[in-house]
Amino acid sequence: MKKLLCIAIISMFLMVGVGVAQERPFTGLFVSKEVKKMETPPRTTRMLLDGSLPINLSGDTLYRVSSGSLDAGVGIDLASYKELIVCRAEASQSTSGDGQFVGAGIFVNIPTLVNMIGANWNASYINPSIGVVPGYDFDGHKYDTGIVLSIIQVTF
């Protein structure tokens, strides 16, 4: 399962890299490249507490490093910097049923990253992000770290 997750992540970055490396316009499955650059919005920091950040609920796949388990869970965005770096709270349940995991971590929003480097994210129906979440395993009563891939996102 670890190899499958690594292959999926590497494949996503390769699809992004192919579109960026060419000099002429490129259109791929997820990315297309044009000559114009993305402009930075005037407000760079957004937070859930001051009401400027929309409520983003996401379905996540989490790999816990020390226990080696694969989890499925949900996350909610707490803060954002330039829509690229996101602080997100996570709660997940192990797929084998042996633990609940809760934590908060830092994520990189892949479509925003692609747009910032000069390409366009074509797959507007998915919003993947990848991140690291330190947290607590309630069943094992220990601290653990999770590597999270988030693809599904619902905005309220």
N, C-alpha and C positions, 0 to 999 in steps of 0.2 A: 504494500500500500504506500510505503514511503517513496518507492521509486516512481509509482504512478503520479503522486503529487508533485514530485520534482520535475518529471517530464512535462506535466501540464503547465507548470509555471515557466519553465524554460521555453516551451513552445509559444506561449503567449508573448514573451519578450522577443523571440525571434520574429514573430509576425509583425511586431511593432518596429523592430530594427530594420527589416527589409524595406519598409516604406520610407524610412528616414534616410537610408544610405544612398538612395538613388538621386541623381541630379534632376531628372525629368519627373513630371507628375506621375504619381503611382496611386492605384486604387486596389486595395486588397480586401480580405474578408472583414477585418475590423478597422483598418487604418487607410486613410488616403492622405497624400501629401500635396500641399499647395505652397505658394511662395509667401503668403501673408502670415504674419506672426499674431499670436493671441495677445490681446491687451490685458493688463492686470486691472482687476476691478479697483475702484478707489478705496473701498473698505477691505483691509486685508485680514483682519481677525474677526471671526464670528463665533458666538457662543450660544448655547441653548438657554442659559440663565437670563440673558438680556433680551431674548425673543428674536434675535436676528438670524438664528440658525433654524432652518426648517427641521421638523422631527423626521429623521431618517431611520427607519427600522430595517435591519438587514438580516438575511439568513446566511449563516456562516458555517464553514467547515474548519475545525480547529484540530491541530496535531499537538498533543502534549508531549514535550520533549523528554522529561524524566520518566514518566510512566509509559510512554510509547503508545498511548491510546489515541484513537481518532474519535472526535466529538462532533456533534451537530448542535448548533445553538443559534441564538439571536444576539444582535448588538444594536446599540443606539448611539448616535453621534453626540458627543458632549461639547466639542469645540473644533474649530477649523481654522487653518492658516492658509490664505490664498486658495482655498478649495483644494489644495494639494495634500497637505498634512492634516490628518484628522485624529483627534483623540476620541476613542470609542470605548464604551463599557460593554462587556461581553458576559453572557451566561450560557453555559452549554451542559449537555448531558452526554456521557460516553455512549458510543454505539453498542458496547458490550454490556452496558447497564451497571458499571462498577464505579461511578463517580460523577458528582456535579462539580463544575468548575466555574468560578466567578472572578473577573478581573477587569482591568482597564489598561488600554495600551495605545500605541501610536501606529497609524496606518498611512499608506501612500495610496492616493487615488489614481489609478492607472489612466483613465481617460483624460484627466486634467494634466497628467505628466506628458501624455502623447501630444496634447494640444500645445503645451508649453514648449516642446522641442520643435514645433513647426508643422506637425502632421495633424490630421483631423480624425477624430474617433467616429467611425461610421455606425457602430453598433450601439445606438442610443438606447436600446431596450435593455442593455445590461450595463452595470456600473461596477466593474471589479476593483477591489482594493486588496492589498496584502499588508500584513502587519505582524507585530510581536506584542503579546499580551502576557505580562506577569500577573499571576493570580493565585487563588487558593483553592485546593481540592478538598471539599468538605468530607468526603468519605475516607480519604487517606489521611486527613488532618495534616497536610503538608503544603508548602508553597511549590508552585510549578510554573513553567513558562510554556505558552502556547504560540504556535505559528499559525496564523489565520489567513484563509483565503475567503473573501467575501465577494459574491457575484450578484445575488438577488438583493434589490433595494427598493423599498416602498417609501415614498415621501408624503408626509401629511402636512 
